[in-house]
Amino acid sequence: MMRKKGLMVVAMLLVVSLFATGCFFGGTKQKDNGKIKIGFLLKTMQEERYQKDKAAFIKKAESLGAEVVFAAANNNARTQLSKFENMLAQGVDVIVLQPVNTGTAGNMVKMAHREGVKVVGYDSMLVNGPLDVHVMQDSWAVGKLQGETMVDWLKEKKGKVEGNVVLIKGQPGDSNAIAMTSGAKKIIKETPGLNLVAEEWHEGWAPDKAMATAENVLTKYNNDIDAFICNNSGMARGVISALKAQGLADADKVFVAGSDADLTNIRYVAQGIQTVDIFKKIKPLARTAAETAYKLAKNSKKDVKDVVEYEKLIDNGYMEVPTIITPIVKVTKDNIEETVIKAGFHTKEEIYGQQ
């Protein structure tokens, strides 16, 4: 009996010790080592471009003397919440967040604010929630540029601006997908000869789902589709796979627009398979986000508007968010050299092979 009591006392002392040292269940913040610690939480690493986001962000943050805690959420909102909580437990000073679900991510920001941690929005603007600052490309302008390029292509290839158009949209409810689609639809609505025959959302921005949509539309309209406008490069690849099966993967026959400038897509553009892809200049986006997060951490007691330079305030349904906007540019067969190659995004050898 005395032995059991002794063991119970030891166990209780151990529990008290774990609480005192902040080690119990990993729920208490880790000790601060004096170095600025920035969390960088992406929604996914599925697309090729995100390797470049990660590398550019970490390189910039580390050059400023910060430590980066990186994670990605595999397009799963619950996974992202768990990783967000883990970053707070690790004692980050600022979190840079690309939300999986832009409609509910505001709750994570509120959680961070309760811990005294600021949040920088990255790429996809969360809605109906607080956000200290946002760094983005203008997604609406991306869609509009895709639409304008389609109109020019129809003039050149068909001799008139008319035809059947399909919109291949990304994650349902995603603010970027909504904005890109809105920009493209503005051009479609303003052009009387264009007929929007289908528009579909695609969970997880999945290329295989985009391929299935394209196959169904091509079957329904007996291949009489003139243009596919896709919210990202991966889904454009899915569309091209469907077109290949019908012998239509040819930039002279069917217009295909993507966005992200993935290497395979730029190769398709160079080969005359895909018409255009939008290069969203990842390095400036990632570097600006890292620098912004660092400034906020260094000036945590100051008002955000006194710390960062921003282009405009964007109303996200909850507040007007100070927003920094980085450049976009279209990539066609004729300007690959002066766009993605000149920017060091892809090399000439990667695109064209060894000459």
GIRANOR-V802557 format. One record per residue. N is the residue number from 0. RES is the residue in one small letter. NEAR is the number of other C-alpha atoms within 8 Angstrom. D_CENTER is the distance of its C-alpha to the mean C-alpha in whole Angstrom. Layout:
# GIRANOR-V802557
n,res,near,d_center
N,RES,NEAR,D_CENTER
N,RES,NEAR,D_CENTER
This chain:
# GIRANOR-V802557
n,res,near,d_center
0,m,4,62
1,m,5,62
2,r,6,59
3,k,7,57
4,k,8,57
5,g,8,56
6,l,8,53
7,m,8,52
8,v,8,53
9,v,8,51
10,a,8,48
11,m,8,48
12,l,8,48
13,l,8,45
14,v,9,43
15,v,8,44
16,s,8,43
17,l,10,39
18,f,9,39
19,a,7,40
20,t,7,38
21,g,11,35
22,c,10,35
23,f,10,35
24,f,4,32
25,g,8,30
26,g,8,29
27,t,8,30
28,k,10,29
29,q,8,29
30,k,5,32
31,d,6,30
32,n,4,31
33,g,4,31
34,k,8,28
35,i,12,25
36,k,12,22
37,i,15,18
38,g,13,16
39,f,11,13
40,l,15,11
41,l,11,8
42,k,13,7
43,t,10,8
44,m,10,10
45,q,6,10
46,e,8,9
47,e,9,11
48,r,10,9
49,y,10,8
50,q,8,12
51,k,10,12
52,d,12,9
53,k,9,11
54,a,8,15
55,a,11,14
56,f,13,14
57,i,10,16
58,k,8,19
59,k,11,18
60,a,15,19
61,e,10,22
62,s,7,23
63,l,8,24
64,g,8,25
65,a,12,23
66,e,10,22
67,v,11,19
68,v,10,18
69,f,7,15
70,a,8,14
71,a,11,11
72,a,14,12
73,n,9,12
74,n,9,11
75,n,9,14
76,a,10,14
77,r,6,18
78,t,9,17
79,q,15,14
80,l,9,17
81,s,8,19
82,k,12,17
83,f,10,17
84,e,8,21
85,n,8,21
86,m,12,20
87,l,11,22
88,a,12,25
89,q,8,24
90,g,11,25
91,v,14,22
92,d,11,22
93,v,15,19
94,i,15,16
95,v,15,12
96,l,11,10
97,q,12,7
98,p,15,8
99,v,12,9
100,n,10,12
101,t,14,11
102,g,10,15
103,t,10,16
104,a,13,14
105,g,14,17
106,n,8,19
107,m,9,18
108,v,13,18
109,k,10,21
110,m,8,22
111,a,12,21
112,h,9,23
113,r,7,26
114,e,7,26
115,g,6,26
116,v,11,22
117,k,13,20
118,v,13,16
119,v,16,14
120,g,17,11
121,y,13,7
122,d,10,5
123,s,12,6
124,m,14,10
125,l,15,12
126,v,13,15
127,n,11,19
128,g,15,18
129,p,9,19
130,l,12,17
131,d,11,18
132,v,12,16
133,h,14,13
134,v,15,11
135,m,14,9
136,q,11,10
137,d,10,12
138,s,11,10
139,w,13,14
140,a,9,15
141,v,13,13
142,g,16,15
143,k,15,18
144,l,11,18
145,q,14,18
146,g,14,20
147,e,9,23
148,t,9,22
149,m,10,23
150,v,9,26
151,d,8,27
152,w,10,27
153,l,12,29
154,k,10,32
155,e,8,32
156,k,8,32
157,k,8,34
158,g,7,36
159,k,7,35
160,v,11,32
161,e,9,32
162,g,10,30
163,n,12,28
164,v,14,25
165,v,12,22
166,l,12,19
167,i,14,16
168,k,15,14
169,g,15,11
170,q,11,11
171,p,9,14
172,g,9,14
173,d,13,10
174,s,11,10
175,n,11,8
176,a,14,10
177,i,10,13
178,a,11,13
179,m,15,12
180,t,13,15
181,s,11,17
182,g,16,17
183,a,15,18
184,k,11,21
185,k,9,22
186,i,11,23
187,i,12,25
188,k,8,27
189,e,6,28
190,t,8,29
191,p,8,32
192,g,7,32
193,l,12,29
194,n,10,29
195,l,10,26
196,v,7,27
197,a,8,24
198,e,9,21
199,e,8,19
200,w,9,16
201,h,13,15
202,e,9,14
203,g,7,12
204,w,12,11
205,a,11,14
206,p,12,15
207,d,8,19
208,k,11,19
209,a,15,18
210,m,15,21
211,a,10,23
212,t,9,22
213,a,12,23
214,e,11,26
215,n,8,27
216,v,10,27
217,l,11,29
218,t,8,31
219,k,7,32
220,y,8,32
221,n,6,34
222,n,9,32
223,d,7,32
224,i,12,28
225,d,10,28
226,a,12,24
227,f,14,21
228,i,16,18
229,c,15,14
230,n,15,11
231,n,11,10
232,s,14,12
233,g,12,12
234,m,18,14
235,a,17,16
236,r,11,17
237,g,15,18
238,v,14,20
239,i,13,22
240,s,10,23
241,a,12,25
242,l,12,26
243,k,9,28
244,a,7,30
245,q,8,31
246,g,7,32
247,l,9,29
248,a,13,27
249,d,10,28
250,a,11,26
251,d,7,30
252,k,9,30
253,v,12,27
254,f,14,24
255,v,14,20
256,a,14,17
257,g,17,14
258,s,13,11
259,d,11,9
260,a,15,13
261,d,11,13
262,l,10,17
263,t,6,18
264,n,14,17
265,i,13,18
266,r,10,21
267,y,10,22
268,v,15,22
269,a,12,24
270,q,8,26
271,g,11,26
272,i,11,25
273,q,16,22
274,t,12,22
275,v,14,19
276,d,17,15
277,i,15,13
278,f,13,13
279,k,12,10
280,k,10,12
281,i,9,10
282,k,10,13
283,p,8,14
284,l,13,10
285,a,12,11
286,r,12,15
287,t,9,15
288,a,13,13
289,a,13,15
290,e,11,18
291,t,10,17
292,a,13,17
293,y,14,21
294,k,10,22
295,l,13,22
296,a,10,23
297,k,7,26
298,n,8,27
299,s,6,26
300,k,4,29
301,k,7,28
302,d,6,27
303,v,9,23
304,k,7,24
305,d,7,27
306,v,10,25
307,v,9,22
308,e,7,22
309,y,9,20
310,e,8,20
311,k,7,20
312,l,9,20
313,i,9,18
314,d,8,19
315,n,12,17
316,g,8,20
317,y,9,21
318,m,10,22
319,e,9,21
320,v,12,18
321,p,13,19
322,t,13,16
323,i,12,15
324,i,10,14
325,t,12,13
326,p,8,14
327,i,11,14
328,v,9,16
329,k,10,17
330,v,16,19
331,t,11,22
332,k,11,25
333,d,6,27
334,n,8,24
335,i,12,22
336,e,9,25
337,e,8,24
338,t,11,20
339,v,14,18
340,i,12,21
341,k,8,23
342,a,8,19
343,g,7,20
344,f,7,16
345,h,10,19
346,t,9,23
347,k,9,25
348,e,8,26
349,e,8,23
350,i,11,23
351,y,9,27
352,g,7,28
353,q,4,31
354,q,4,33
